[in-house]
Amino acid sequence: INGTNSSDIVEGYTCSYQKWEFNNLLNLSNSYSAALFFYGIHNCYIQNNNIINSSSTYNAYAMDVDSLDLKTMKFDYNNYYSKSKFVNYTGTYYDSLSIYQSSTAQDKHSISVDPKYVSSTDLHIRDSSLIYAGTPVSAITTDIDGDLRNPKAPTIGADEIPSSGCTSVFNTASAVCLGDTSYFTDLSSFVYQDSISSWAWDFGDASTAAYSGNFKHFYAKAGTYTATLTVMTKSGLSSQSSHVITVSSVCYMTLAGTVKTSLDSALRQSKIYLCTFNSTDTTVTVLDSVLTDSFGAYSFSTAKDSVYLLAMPALATYPHEMPAWSDSGLVFPDANAMVLHHGTTVKNFKTIYGSNPGGSGFIGGKILSCPLCKANAPVVHLRVILADSNGKAQEYTYTDANGAFEFKNITATKYKILVDRPHIDNGKAPVVDISNYSSGKLAFTLYPTYLDLDIATGVEKQLNDGTISIYPNPANSILYLKHSSSLAQASACAITDLSGKILFTLTINSPETAIDIATLPAGIYLIRYQDSNTVWNGKFVKE
């Protein structure tokens, strides 16, 4: 609506319960006048209007209102613009929008811009400030030209600027390791009356794609690549965005976390070892070590993507805490490998309580490698764990340069001897009954998959000079025991399993005795010969 006479363009007198919405007004008069004049109205809504007075006359207002029932009126989401005065509101003249808003509590979301009408007779707008500046009215869905209104944030005035266009946006990691997969997420958007009709991806490595959504891409070589997404709408508008991606041949990843004791307190000032495992030669290699801080926290930076952690409690501070592999494993076969990815991996775990109450007992001995492995060489610096008959850890120690170890001040009579070595089945750990070995000097053989208890020394007079022998070994159904005729003819012989449990006994009455083992399951067994003066211990394999 426009006008050039000396009166107001739109006037409302003593009207009520009306809504004045989505109008474009322009007053071209050079006399005292307003684009919009109200007098004596109540319960009206005036919103989403362009109220413009282009007159340069001193008393030319965008809006002039008087004698209102202020409590029932609502002015908001309008655009007021005047080259002279701004608004005359119930007898008070305001020269700016901000003063008017703060003084009247009206038009909180209104603005003041020149809408840049096409001409004085064509009131289509050209100022983009009006786009999205209105408030939706459910009953008004089109503008003066029949264009759809923006359902969420319409343009102020009679003319809805047709909304078109798009924005290209996507997410991806800026750094990946060679061999890892890059993940791309399309987050592009478009203006409500438009839509995206095509997607063009360029991954920077001569690979392209033409689809939306989430997908994966694999970079075959290390390097720096610029990935680009170009989207185009059905209206022909386009948008482009890019990300720089660095693919590294060697990636350093972070492994961090906290370690607690078995009582849930922080494991302070204790060594944490970062290790790798070689399944070919079954070796565990220490890559790095750190001390935990006062909160039990640790952190490593490594290029290895599969690692293990070992927590070693400070002995002086934590005398009853046992070392533990990540995920609180007592021995390495109980440990869980951690597969690391680019970024930070968090691993929290606990140490294990060693419950030995103390006593007068003693267990000691040597551990040698199996004869076919390293010719009975001492197994050096092997962590040996003393566990009760139920497998609960008591304490630990390490073998010395001779393969020797010992546990003092123990109370129970039967213990399991566990070792911390890959591929060792500690479910078959030898059980030692210290009541059978007064000196406690034991001999063990470490095989590739288990630890074996051999013989005890120093109990009585031991014969290891060939005076007594067994054959064949391995045996299938009959095992022969042969001894010197100088030994006593009436003696006892016991067959036991590796835990020391007696399976059966027999009496030896001749220099050579056949022992029926046909009913024994295949496995390794101990044989013990004893008379009034001597004792002999041996081992055989039942096939």
C-alpha positions, 0 to 999 in steps of 0.5 A, spaced: 500 500 500 503 506 498 500 513 497 502 520 496 496 525 499 497 529 505 493 523 509 496 517 513 496 511 508 493 506 513 488 509 518 484 505 524 479 508 528 476 505 534 477 498 531 478 492 536 480 484 535 483 485 528 490 482 526 494 487 521 499 482 518 504 481 512 503 488 509 508 493 505 506 500 507 510 506 503 508 513 505 511 518 499 507 524 502 511 531 504 506 533 509 505 531 516 503 524 516 504 517 518 505 510 514 500 507 519 495 511 524 491 508 529 486 511 534 482 508 540 483 501 538 484 495 543 485 487 542 489 488 536 495 484 533 500 488 528 506 484 526 510 482 520 509 489 517 513 493 513 511 500 515 515 505 511 515 513 511 520 516 505 518 523 506 523 528 508 518 532 512 520 533 519 513 530 522 513 524 518 512 518 522 513 511 520 507 510 525 503 514 529 498 511 535 494 514 540 488 513 545 490 505 545 488 500 550 495 498 551 494 492 555 491 489 550 495 491 544 501 487 541 506 490 536 512 485 534 516 483 528 515 489 524 520 493 520 519 501 521 523 506 517 522 513 516 527 518 514 524 523 519 521 522 525 521 514 528 514 513 532 509 517 535 506 512 541 501 515 545 503 522 545 511 521 546 515 521 540 521 516 539 527 518 534 530 510 534 527 503 535 531 502 541 529 507 545 521 506 543 522 498 545 525 500 552 520 505 553 514 501 551 515 494 552 513 493 544 516 490 538 521 486 542 523 483 535 522 488 530 527 491 526 529 498 522 531 497 515 530 500 508 526 495 505 529 497 498 522 497 495 523 496 487 520 502 486 514 507 489 509 503 485 512 496 486 513 494 493 517 488 492 523 488 497 530 487 496 533 488 502 535 481 505 535 483 512 528 482 512 528 474 510 527 470 516 526 476 521 518 475 521 514 470 525 510 464 522 502 465 522 499 458 521 493 461 517 498 465 512 502 460 508 503 464 502 505 471 500 502 476 495 505 473 489 503 466 491 510 464 494 510 459 500 511 462 506 517 460 510 514 456 516 519 457 521 521 464 520 518 468 514 520 474 511 517 481 514 512 484 509 507 482 504 513 479 499 516 472 501 523 472 498 523 465 495 528 462 499 533 457 495 540 455 496 545 450 500 551 449 505 556 444 504 558 441 510 561 434 512 565 431 518 571 427 518 578 426 522 583 430 520 589 425 521 589 418 520 594 412 520 596 409 514 591 402 513 586 405 517 579 407 514 577 414 514 569 416 515 565 421 512 559 424 514 555 429 510 551 434 514 549 439 508 543 443 508 539 447 504 534 452 504 526 450 506 524 451 499 530 448 495 533 441 496 540 438 494 539 434 488 547 432 487 553 431 491 560 431 488 566 428 493 573 429 491 577 425 496 584 428 493 587 422 491 584 421 484 578 418 487 571 421 487 564 419 489 557 422 488 552 420 494 550 423 500 550 420 507 555 416 511 560 412 508 568 410 508 574 411 504 581 408 504 587 412 503 592 407 500 598 411 501 601 416 506 600 423 505 596 430 505 590 430 502 584 435 501 577 432 501 572 436 497 564 436 497 560 440 492 553 440 493 548 443 488 540 444 489 535 443 484 535 451 483 542 451 480 545 454 486 551 450 489 556 450 495 563 447 496 567 445 503 573 442 504 577 438 509 585 437 509 586 430 511 593 427 513 595 420 513 601 418 516 605 411 515 607 412 523 602 414 528 603 415 535 597 413 539 595 415 547 594 410 552 592 413 558 588 411 565 588 410 572 591 404 576 588 402 583 589 397 588 585 391 590 582 396 596 580 401 590 585 406 592 590 410 587 596 406 586 601 411 587 608 412 585 609 405 582 611 402 575 607 401 569 610 397 563 608 398 556 609 391 553 608 388 546 608 380 545 611 376 539 607 370 538 612 367 534 617 366 539 612 367 545 617 373 547 614 379 551 618 386 550 617 392 554 617 398 550 616 403 555 615 405 563 612 410 567 611 412 574 604 413 576 602 420 579 598 421 586 592 419 583 594 413 580 594 416 573 599 414 567 600 415 560 604 412 554 605 415 547 606 409 542 606 407 535 604 400 536 597 398 535 596 392 540 599 392 547 599 390 554 600 393 561 603 391 567 602 394 573 608 393 579 606 396 585 612 399 589 614 394 594 615 398 600 608 402 599 604 396 597 607 390 600 601 386 600 599 388 592 601 383 587 603 385 580 597 385 575 596 385 567 591 390 564 584 388 566 587 385 573 590 379 570 595 375 575 599 372 569 600 374 562 596 368 559 590 372 563 592 379 560 588 382 555 591 385 549 589 393 547 588 395 540 589 402 540 586 407 535 588 414 533 587 418 539 586 416 546 585 409 549 583 409 556 584 403 560 583 403 568 585 396 572 587 394 579 592 390 582 591 384 586 591 383 593 597 378 596 593 374 602 599 370 605 598 371 613 605 369 615 608 363 618 614 358 619 613 354 612 618 355 607 618 353 599 624 353 595 627 350 589 630 351 582 626 352 575 630 349 569 628 349 562 626 343 559 632 338 556 629 339 549 628 346 549 635 349 552 639 343 555 636 344 562 638 351 562 636 356 568 630 360 567 632 367 569 628 372 572 622 369 571 616 371 576 614 365 580 607 366 584 605 362 590 598 361 590 594 357 595 590 350 593 584 354 590 589 358 586 588 365 590 595 369 590 599 369 596 606 373 594 611 373 588 618 373 587 623 372 581 628 366 580 635 368 580 641 367 575 641 360 577 633 359 576 632 359 584 627 362 588 624 361 595 618 363 599 619 364 606 614 365 612 608 361 609 603 357 613 599 352 609 601 345 607 599 345 600 601 351 595 600 351 587 606 354 584 604 359 578 609 362 573 608 368 569 610 366 562 606 366 555 602 360 553 603 357 560 597 353 562 597 355 570 591 351 570 596 345 570 600 348 576 604 343 580 601 343 587 607 342 593 605 339 599 611 342 604 609 336 609 613 331 604 619 335 603 622 337 609 628 341 606 623 345 601 628 344 596 624 343 589 626 342 582 622 344 576 622 343 569 619 349 565 616 346 558 613 350 553 606 350 555 606 348 563 611 348 569 613 341 572 615 339 579 620 334 578 624 331 584 625 333 592 632 333 594 635 332 601 629 329 604 633 322 605 638 319 602 637 320 594 639 315 589 640 319 582 646 315 580 643 309 576 642 304 582 634 305 580 631 306 573 625 305 570 623 303 563 621 304 557 619 311 558 614 313 555 610 307 557 604 304 554 601 299 559 607 296 563 612 300 566 619 296 569 622 298 575 629 295 576 634 296 582 640 294 585 640 287 589 644 291 594 637 295 596 632 292 601 628 287 597 621 289 601 620 296 599 614 301 597 613 304 591 607 309 590 605 312 583 602 319 584 599 325 579 603 331 578 599 334 584 602 329 589 595 325 589 597 318 590 593 313 585 596 307 587 601 303 591 605 296 591 610 292 594 617 291 591 620 284 592 625 283 587 630 287 583 626 288 577 618 289 578 613 290 572 608 295 574 601 295 570 599 302 568 594 300 563 588 304 566 592 310 567 590 316 562 595 319 558 599 324 561 605 325 566 606 321 573 611 321 578 613 314 581 616 314 588 621 308 591 622 308 599 625 303 603 628 303 610 634 307 608 633 310 601 628 314 597 628 315 590 623 319 586 622 319 578 617 321 573 614 317 567 610 319 561 604 314 560 602 314 552 
